[in-house]
Amino acid sequence: MAHNLIDRARKDTVPITVLSADRVAAWRKSLSKAQQSWLKGAGFSGKAGASVLMPSTKGGVEMAVFVTDDDTDMWSWSQLAAQLPDGSYRIAGRLSKSASNDAALGWGLSAYEFTHYRKARVTRPDLVWPSNAERARVSNMLEATTLVRDLINIPAEDLGPSELADEARKVGRKFKAKVRVTAGDALLKANYPMIHTVGRASDDDPRLIDLRWGTRGPRVTLVGKGVCFDTGGLDLKPAAGMLRMKKDMGGAAHALALGQLIMAAKLPVRLRVLIGAVENAVAGNAYRPWDVLKTRKGITVENGNTDAEGRLVMGDCLAEASTEKPDMLLDFSTLTGAARVAVGTGIAAVFANDDKLYSDLEKHAAMTADPVWRLPLHKPYRALIESQVADVSSTSDGPFGGAITAALFLQEFVDNDVPWAHFDIMAWNLGSSPGRPSGGEAQGLRAAFAMIEDRFGR
């Protein structure tokens, strides 16, 4: 059993009859008057997403009924799993492959609970694997999503830069990937000065995590922001602003999990995952506002605010990624509050320098119920990050367009001929809903993997 998905039905397994919304009226008419009365008493609406348990003549449950329509996705199945009582269920009949995958994935995600520090409190019913589901594919996605959620949910005391590097090594060992970690002052010798600068005030040395897998095929490079905790540095956050900052390594969790998906699917690509793992701490050697920083790219950066540290870490990673001219470069980061103001917390804001890349991503986002929304790399706003003393400033002086100016800053480190997309994500559920408990969350993961698989998997 994995994620409440089981191989075989039991004697007490209840069948789930899946009805499209346009078939409900005819199905009602086929029932006995007693059954129709039962539906009325149960408040069964017959609309998409509705479900009901039908009693048997022996006093037990004869079947569950679940209504779907063209908009039914994996989260509808999470909702069903949350509504049904404990027990085991199977889908009567045969769904399409995509619907079967959605059913299994949604059901499996409904079983997620973060239990590193306490026993499980929630029980969910079991589902027999749908007959047409791609088990390996669904299981891989469940494992990757669990990895993202768990890494984000673990507090910084137990997941600093050193532990994040250990997690990358675990993933690497599982798939026989090469993982190289450069730490502390060795970052200066290796010419990753911004990663070193941001993380040098912490007792846990800053690190560059570099995972490589595959020797043939297109180059796919993933970059993740691994700020394991963000105090804001000398531009100190207030207490409320620090409350969720264990999640500031959410981009790293996404890059690592997406890499895991690619390796598990054995896609014919040359994969590279680059993570700048740091803690943005306060100490006597902390970097300061208006310091001018050296970079791997060779340009200089005037540091506008020590609480805009993630883009500095990402800059060195993106500069290194560009040297190999990958066929696709994706980065993930919990970068700006401005992106949340623009699109809210449930949508991944995406910037791209390649229209076809974004178009493909948008298509797969719709197919995987993993919403994205494009924001512009608006060239005139580049003037907002001009510096009087360095090649570029890390921040704008004004309060507007912060997600855009941050993306434009990152673009300084990406070569123009490299197809690139930047995901600015929340990586956190503020509230709970079936399949999506409060806490760490994967955003853009399913869409990005589906796009990569579609482009390079065949």
Secondary structure in CASP SS format (residue, H / E / C, confidence):
PFRMAT SS
TARGET T0000
AUTHOR 0000-0000-0000
METHOD secondary structure of the structure
MODEL  1
M C 1.00
A E 1.00
H C 1.00
N C 1.00
L E 1.00
I E 1.00
D C 1.00
R C 1.00
A C 1.00
R C 1.00
K C 1.00
D C 1.00
T C 1.00
V E 1.00
P E 1.00
I E 1.00
T E 1.00
V E 1.00
L E 1.00
S E 1.00
A H 1.00
D H 1.00
R H 1.00
V H 1.00
A H 1.00
A H 1.00
W H 1.00
R H 1.00
K H 1.00
S C 1.00
L C 1.00
S C 1.00
K H 1.00
A H 1.00
Q H 1.00
Q H 1.00
S H 1.00
W H 1.00
L H 1.00
K H 1.00
G H 1.00
A H 1.00
G C 1.00
F C 1.00
S C 1.00
G C 1.00
K C 1.00
A C 1.00
G C 1.00
A C 1.00
S E 1.00
V E 1.00
L E 1.00
M E 1.00
P E 1.00
S C 1.00
T C 1.00
K C 1.00
G C 1.00
G C 1.00
V E 1.00
E E 1.00
M E 1.00
A E 1.00
V E 1.00
F E 1.00
V E 1.00
T E 1.00
D C 1.00
D C 1.00
D C 1.00
T C 1.00
D C 1.00
M H 1.00
W H 1.00
S H 1.00
W H 1.00
S H 1.00
Q H 1.00
L H 1.00
A H 1.00
A H 1.00
Q H 1.00
L C 1.00
P C 1.00
D C 1.00
G C 1.00
S E 1.00
Y E 1.00
R E 1.00
I E 1.00
A C 1.00
G C 1.00
R C 1.00
L C 1.00
S C 1.00
K H 1.00
S H 1.00
A H 1.00
S H 1.00
N H 1.00
D H 1.00
A H 1.00
A H 1.00
L H 1.00
G H 1.00
W H 1.00
G H 1.00
L H 1.00
S H 1.00
A C 1.00
Y C 1.00
E C 1.00
F C 1.00
T C 1.00
H C 1.00
Y C 1.00
R C 1.00
K C 1.00
A C 1.00
R C 1.00
V C 1.00
T C 1.00
R C 1.00
P C 1.00
D E 1.00
L E 1.00
V E 1.00
W C 1.00
P C 1.00
S C 1.00
N C 1.00
A C 1.00
E C 1.00
R H 1.00
A H 1.00
R H 1.00
V H 1.00
S H 1.00
N H 1.00
M H 1.00
L H 1.00
E H 1.00
A H 1.00
T H 1.00
T H 1.00
L H 1.00
V H 1.00
R H 1.00
D H 1.00
L H 1.00
I H 1.00
N H 1.00
I C 1.00
P C 1.00
A C 1.00
E C 1.00
D C 1.00
L C 1.00
G C 1.00
P H 1.00
S H 1.00
E H 1.00
L H 1.00
A H 1.00
D H 1.00
E H 1.00
A H 1.00
R H 1.00
K H 1.00
V H 1.00
G H 1.00
R H 1.00
K H 1.00
F C 1.00
K C 1.00
A C 1.00
K E 1.00
V E 1.00
R E 1.00
V E 1.00
T E 1.00
A E 1.00
G C 1.00
D C 1.00
A H 1.00
L H 1.00
L H 1.00
K H 1.00
A C 1.00
N C 1.00
Y C 1.00
P H 1.00
M H 1.00
I H 1.00
H H 1.00
T H 1.00
V H 1.00
G H 1.00
R C 1.00
A C 1.00
S C 1.00
D C 1.00
D C 1.00
D C 1.00
P C 1.00
R E 1.00
L E 1.00
I E 1.00
D E 1.00
L E 1.00
R E 1.00
W E 1.00
G C 1.00
T C 1.00
R C 1.00
G C 1.00
P C 1.00
R E 1.00
V E 1.00
T E 1.00
L E 1.00
V E 1.00
G E 1.00
K E 1.00
G E 1.00
V E 1.00
C E 1.00
F E 1.00
D E 1.00
T C 1.00
G C 1.00
G C 1.00
L C 1.00
D C 1.00
L C 1.00
K C 1.00
P C 1.00
A H 1.00
A H 1.00
G H 1.00
M H 1.00
L C 1.00
R C 1.00
M H 1.00
K H 1.00
K H 1.00
D H 1.00
M H 1.00
G H 1.00
G H 1.00
A H 1.00
A H 1.00
H H 1.00
A H 1.00
L H 1.00
A H 1.00
L H 1.00
G H 1.00
Q H 1.00
L H 1.00
I H 1.00
M H 1.00
A H 1.00
A C 1.00
K C 1.00
L C 1.00
P C 1.00
V C 1.00
R E 1.00
L E 1.00
R E 1.00
V E 1.00
L E 1.00
I E 1.00
G E 1.00
A E 1.00
V E 1.00
E E 1.00
N E 1.00
A C 1.00
V C 1.00
A C 1.00
G C 1.00
N C 1.00
A C 1.00
Y C 1.00
R C 1.00
P C 1.00
W C 1.00
D C 1.00
V E 1.00
L E 1.00
K E 1.00
T C 1.00
R C 1.00
K C 1.00
G C 1.00
I C 1.00
T E 1.00
V E 1.00
E E 1.00
N C 1.00
G C 1.00
N C 1.00
T C 1.00
D C 1.00
A C 1.00
E C 1.00
G H 1.00
R H 1.00
L H 1.00
V H 1.00
M H 1.00
G H 1.00
D H 1.00
C H 1.00
L H 1.00
A H 1.00
E H 1.00
A H 1.00
S H 1.00
T C 1.00
E C 1.00
K C 1.00
P C 1.00
D C 1.00
M E 1.00
L E 1.00
L E 1.00
D E 1.00
F E 1.00
S E 1.00
T C 1.00
L C 1.00
T C 1.00
G H 1.00
A H 1.00
A H 1.00
R H 1.00
V H 1.00
A H 1.00
V H 1.00
G C 1.00
T C 1.00
G C 1.00
I C 1.00
A E 1.00
A E 1.00
V E 1.00
F E 1.00
A E 1.00
N C 1.00
D C 1.00
D H 1.00
K H 1.00
L H 1.00
Y H 1.00
S H 1.00
D H 1.00
L H 1.00
E H 1.00
K H 1.00
H H 1.00
A H 1.00
A H 1.00
M H 1.00
T C 1.00
A C 1.00
D C 1.00
P C 1.00
V E 1.00
W E 1.00
R E 1.00
L C 1.00
P C 1.00
L C 1.00
H C 1.00
K H 1.00
P H 1.00
Y H 1.00
R H 1.00
A H 1.00
L H 1.00
I H 1.00
E C 1.00
S C 1.00
Q C 1.00
V C 1.00
A C 1.00
D C 1.00
V E 1.00
S E 1.00
S C 1.00
T C 1.00
S C 1.00
D C 1.00
G C 1.00
P C 1.00
F C 1.00
G C 1.00
G H 1.00
A H 1.00
I H 1.00
T H 1.00
A H 1.00
A H 1.00
L H 1.00
F H 1.00
L H 1.00
Q H 1.00
E C 1.00
F C 1.00
V C 1.00
D C 1.00
N C 1.00
D C 1.00
V C 1.00
P C 1.00
W E 1.00
A E 1.00
H E 1.00
F E 1.00
D E 1.00
I C 1.00
M C 1.00
A C 1.00
W E 1.00
N E 1.00
L C 1.00
G C 1.00
S C 1.00
S E 1.00
P C 1.00
G C 1.00
R E 1.00
P C 1.00
S C 1.00
G E 1.00
G E 1.00
E C 1.00
A C 1.00
Q C 1.00
G C 1.00
L H 1.00
R H 1.00
A H 1.00
A H 1.00
F H 1.00
A H 1.00
M H 1.00
I H 1.00
E H 1.00
D H 1.00
R H 1.00
F H 1.00
G C 1.00
R C 1.00
END
